[in-house]
Amino acid sequence: MLRRYRTPPLIGARHVHTLGQVQRPAESGVLSLRGADASSGAGIAPVGATKCTGMGTSEWSQIDAGVALTVGAIVVTAAVRKLQRPRAFALTLRRLDPALSSRRALTVRFAYLVAGYELIVGSGVVVFRGVVGFVAACGLLVACVGFLIALARAVQQSVPCACFGRLGRTAAGGREIGRAIALVGCSGFLVVQRAVNIDANAGFGGLAAAAVVGTTFLIVTAQIIGAAARPGVELPGAAASAAVAESSSLASMVRRFTGYDNDLYTAARSRRP
């Protein structure tokens, strides 16, 4: 009686016997393990398969938070300083538009209006997300573009900048223009980011802190480049106050670095006994 023998699989076929099942190799040339590991989903990834991941929503949310915090803090600071000294900003408005020269009360009220608008959009871009945060970012962009247009006119007419409620000892120049351009760019980024990720929440972490540092560095660098390209014209009677700002102290160096030293009011107040 002849016995029937099962022919063993060829070595070249590379069949895999697992718990009585025969599994042929995958088309990619890599064996796929089944049977005991099927329930756990374990297997061998195809050769050359690489997991490529870019920046996700959480990373962009952290960058958004850092940029919004920096720009919002600058705009809120400008608003608070205008509320403290609205007449300084009102004087700049009258110098920019001769039609307002005889309407002092109107320019003071307009200064309060501008300061209130800055306070709302500057704080709103930091606090809110979603649709409200997107609207706040759009409002911030409008404010920064308005700053840039007003500063361009101030540079043309050699009028000092009073965006922070101070009368500068020099007319508006490249430093203020550079800062305004950087603010427009940052606020434009916030508008695009929040339009794309409208449902993203605020992100906090190391990337947000790095965004704060990077945004601050960008704004300061823009001020330095602008000041070197077009220095502000020195106004009459500002030579005495310039000597006060010239100091080797760390505080004076920081004021010159950030542009805070360009202030007749601060210099005059520091000379008081």
BELDA-V425113 format. One record per residue. N is the residue number from 1. RES is the residue in one letter. PSI is psi in whole degrees, -180 to 180 (999 if undefined). OMEGA is omega in whole degrees, 0 to 359 (* if undefined). NEAR is the number of other C-alpha atoms within 10 Angstrom. Layout:
# BELDA-V425113
{{N & RES & PSI & OMEGA & NEAR} {N & RES & PSI & OMEGA & NEAR}}
This chain:
# BELDA-V425113
{{1 & M & 127 & 183 & 3} {2 & L & 133 & 176 & 4} {3 & R & 140 & 179 & 5} {4 & R & 121 & 179 & 6} {5 & Y & 138 & 176 & 6} {6 & R & 125 & 182 & 6} {7 & T & 126 & 180 & 6} {8 & P & 150 & 180 & 6} {9 & P & 148 & 178 & 10} {10 & L & 148 & 181 & 8} {11 & I & -38 & 182 & 7} {12 & G & -24 & 181 & 6} {13 & A & -24 & 175 & 9} {14 & R & 50 & 175 & 12} {15 & H & 149 & 180 & 15} {16 & V & 123 & 178 & 17} {17 & H & 119 & 180 & 13} {18 & T & 107 & 178 & 12} {19 & L & 46 & 175 & 9} {20 & G & 0 & 180 & 8} {21 & Q & 145 & 177 & 11} {22 & V & 120 & 181 & 11} {23 & Q & 121 & 178 & 16} {24 & R & 153 & 180 & 13} {25 & P & 151 & 178 & 15} {26 & A & 160 & 182 & 10} {27 & E & -21 & 180 & 8} {28 & S & -7 & 180 & 10} {29 & G & 6 & 181 & 9} {30 & V & 133 & 183 & 12} {31 & L & 141 & 176 & 18} {32 & S & 122 & 184 & 17} {33 & L & 129 & 175 & 17} {34 & R & -176 & 178 & 19} {35 & G & -110 & 185 & 13} {36 & A & -30 & 182 & 11} {37 & D & 6 & 183 & 10} {38 & A & -37 & 182 & 11} {39 & S & -30 & 181 & 8} {40 & S & -11 & 178 & 9} {41 & G & 14 & 181 & 10} {42 & A & 150 & 179 & 12} {43 & G & -179 & 181 & 12} {44 & I & 126 & 181 & 10} {45 & A & 148 & 178 & 12} {46 & P & 149 & 180 & 14} {47 & V & 136 & 178 & 9} {48 & G & -4 & 179 & 6} {49 & A & 121 & 182 & 7} {50 & T & 132 & 180 & 8} {51 & K & 111 & 182 & 5} {52 & C & 118 & 180 & 5} {53 & T & 135 & 176 & 6} {54 & G & -164 & 179 & 6} {55 & M & 131 & 181 & 7} {56 & G & -175 & 181 & 8} {57 & T & -38 & 181 & 16} {58 & S & -38 & 179 & 16} {59 & E & -44 & 178 & 17} {60 & W & -33 & 178 & 19} {61 & S & -36 & 177 & 23} {62 & Q & -42 & 177 & 23} {63 & I & -41 & 177 & 27} {64 & D & -45 & 182 & 28} {65 & A & -42 & 180 & 26} {66 & G & -44 & 179 & 28} {67 & V & -44 & 180 & 28} {68 & A & -40 & 180 & 28} {69 & L & -42 & 181 & 21} {70 & T & -52 & 182 & 21} {71 & V & -41 & 179 & 27} {72 & G & -39 & 179 & 26} {73 & A & -39 & 179 & 17} {74 & I & -45 & 182 & 16} {75 & V & -40 & 178 & 25} {76 & V & -40 & 177 & 21} {77 & T & -43 & 177 & 19} {78 & A & -39 & 180 & 21} {79 & A & -43 & 180 & 26} {80 & V & -41 & 179 & 17} {81 & R & -36 & 176 & 19} {82 & K & -39 & 179 & 26} {83 & L & -31 & 178 & 20} {84 & Q & -38 & 182 & 15} {85 & R & 71 & 183 & 17} {86 & P & -26 & 183 & 24} {87 & R & -28 & 178 & 21} {88 & A & -44 & 178 & 22} {89 & F & -37 & 178 & 28} {90 & A & -37 & 178 & 26} {91 & L & -40 & 177 & 19} {92 & T & -40 & 178 & 22} {93 & L & -41 & 180 & 24} {94 & R & -32 & 177 & 18} {95 & R & -34 & 181 & 17} {96 & L & -36 & 182 & 20} {97 & D & 106 & 180 & 10} {98 & P & -23 & 180 & 10} {99 & A & -20 & 180 & 10} {100 & L & 4 & 186 & 16} {101 & S & -30 & 181 & 16} {102 & S & 9 & 182 & 10} {103 & R & 67 & 185 & 12} {104 & R & -44 & 182 & 15} {105 & A & -38 & 180 & 12} {106 & L & -42 & 180 & 13} {107 & T & -33 & 177 & 21} {108 & V & -43 & 177 & 20} {109 & R & -37 & 178 & 14} {110 & F & -35 & 176 & 16} {111 & A & -43 & 176 & 25} {112 & Y & -39 & 180 & 20} {113 & L & -46 & 179 & 15} {114 & V & -43 & 179 & 17} {115 & A & -41 & 178 & 26} {116 & G & -41 & 178 & 17} {117 & Y & -45 & 178 & 17} {118 & E & -40 & 180 & 25} {119 & L & -39 & 181 & 21} {120 & I & -51 & 184 & 17} {121 & V & -34 & 180 & 24} {122 & G & -41 & 178 & 28} {123 & S & -34 & 181 & 19} {124 & G & -35 & 181 & 21} {125 & V & -22 & 178 & 29} {126 & V & -40 & 188 & 22} {127 & V & -42 & 191 & 16} {128 & F & 154 & 172 & 16} {129 & R & -176 & 182 & 22} {130 & G & -148 & 183 & 16} {131 & V & -42 & 180 & 13} {132 & V & -42 & 178 & 14} {133 & G & -37 & 177 & 22} {134 & F & -43 & 178 & 23} {135 & V & -40 & 178 & 19} {136 & A & -39 & 178 & 25} {137 & A & -39 & 177 & 31} {138 & C & -42 & 177 & 21} {139 & G & -37 & 177 & 21} {140 & L & -40 & 178 & 32} {141 & L & -41 & 178 & 22} {142 & V & -43 & 179 & 16} {143 & A & -44 & 182 & 21} {144 & C & -38 & 176 & 25} {145 & V & -39 & 176 & 19} {146 & G & -40 & 176 & 14} {147 & F & -46 & 184 & 20} {148 & L & -42 & 179 & 21} {149 & I & -44 & 179 & 13} {150 & A & -39 & 180 & 18} {151 & L & -37 & 177 & 25} {152 & A & -39 & 177 & 18} {153 & R & -37 & 178 & 15} {154 & A & -39 & 177 & 22} {155 & V & -40 & 181 & 20} {156 & Q & -36 & 183 & 13} {157 & Q & 4 & 181 & 13} {158 & S & 50 & 178 & 20} {159 & V & 136 & 179 & 23} {160 & P & 150 & 180 & 29} {161 & C & 132 & 176 & 26} {162 & A & 34 & 181 & 25} {163 & C & -29 & 179 & 22} {164 & F & 27 & 176 & 25} {165 & G & 26 & 180 & 26} {166 & R & 149 & 175 & 25} {167 & L & 116 & 183 & 21} {168 & G & 152 & 175 & 27} {169 & R & -8 & 172 & 25} {170 & T & 156 & 176 & 22} {171 & A & 162 & 178 & 23} {172 & A & 139 & 183 & 28} {173 & G & -153 & 183 & 26} {174 & G & -30 & 180 & 23} {175 & R & -46 & 179 & 24} {176 & E & -37 & 178 & 29} {177 & I & -44 & 179 & 25} {178 & G & -42 & 178 & 24} {179 & R & -42 & 181 & 26} {180 & A & -40 & 179 & 24} {181 & I & -42 & 178 & 19} {182 & A & -39 & 179 & 23} {183 & L & -38 & 177 & 29} {184 & V & -43 & 179 & 22} {185 & G & -43 & 180 & 16} {186 & C & -43 & 179 & 23} {187 & S & -34 & 174 & 28} {188 & G & -39 & 175 & 18} {189 & F & -42 & 180 & 17} {190 & L & -39 & 179 & 26} {191 & V & -47 & 181 & 23} {192 & V & -46 & 181 & 14} {193 & Q & -43 & 183 & 19} {194 & R & -22 & 174 & 23} {195 & A & -38 & 180 & 18} {196 & V & -45 & 181 & 12} {197 & N & 69 & 187 & 15} {198 & I & -27 & 183 & 16} {199 & D & 5 & 182 & 12} {200 & A & 144 & 177 & 16} {201 & N & 171 & 178 & 18} {202 & A & 138 & 180 & 19} {203 & G & 140 & 180 & 18} {204 & F & 141 & 181 & 16} {205 & G & -167 & 181 & 14} {206 & G & -34 & 179 & 13} {207 & L & -33 & 176 & 19} {208 & A & -42 & 177 & 23} {209 & A & -40 & 177 & 17} {210 & A & -35 & 178 & 15} {211 & A & -37 & 176 & 20} {212 & V & -47 & 180 & 22} {213 & V & -45 & 181 & 14} {214 & G & -40 & 179 & 16} {215 & T & -42 & 177 & 22} {216 & T & -43 & 179 & 19} {217 & F & -40 & 179 & 12} {218 & L & -45 & 182 & 17} {219 & I & -44 & 180 & 22} {220 & V & -42 & 179 & 19} {221 & T & -40 & 177 & 18} {222 & A & -37 & 177 & 22} {223 & Q & -43 & 182 & 25} {224 & I & -45 & 179 & 21} {225 & I & -43 & 179 & 16} {226 & G & -41 & 179 & 20} {227 & A & -36 & 178 & 20} {228 & A & -34 & 181 & 13} {229 & A & -40 & 181 & 13} {230 & R & 92 & 178 & 16} {231 & P & 151 & 177 & 17} {232 & G & 143 & 180 & 23} {233 & V & 130 & 180 & 15} {234 & E & 132 & 183 & 16} {235 & L & 155 & 178 & 14} {236 & P & 138 & 178 & 8} {237 & G & 8 & 182 & 10} {238 & A & -1 & 183 & 16} {239 & A & -38 & 181 & 12} {240 & A & -39 & 180 & 12} {241 & S & -24 & 179 & 21} {242 & A & -34 & 179 & 18} {243 & A & -30 & 179 & 10} {244 & V & -39 & 182 & 16} {245 & A & -26 & 181 & 20} {246 & E & 108 & 181 & 12} {247 & S & 154 & 180 & 12} {248 & S & 4 & 181 & 8} {249 & S & 159 & 181 & 8} {250 & L & -39 & 180 & 9} {251 & A & -41 & 179 & 11} {252 & S & -37 & 178 & 16} {253 & M & -40 & 178 & 16} {254 & V & -40 & 179 & 12} {255 & R & -41 & 178 & 13} {256 & R & -36 & 182 & 16} {257 & F & -37 & 182 & 14} {258 & T & -10 & 180 & 18} {259 & G & 7 & 183 & 18} {260 & Y & -16 & 184 & 16} {261 & D & -14 & 183 & 22} {262 & N & 72 & 189 & 25} {263 & D & 111 & 176 & 23} {264 & L & -38 & 184 & 21} {265 & Y & -46 & 181 & 15} {266 & T & -42 & 181 & 17} {267 & A & -43 & 180 & 20} {268 & A & -37 & 180 & 12} {269 & R & -34 & 181 & 10} {270 & S & -19 & 180 & 12} {271 & R & -7 & 181 & 9} {272 & R & 144 & 180 & 6} {273 & P & 999 & * & 4}}
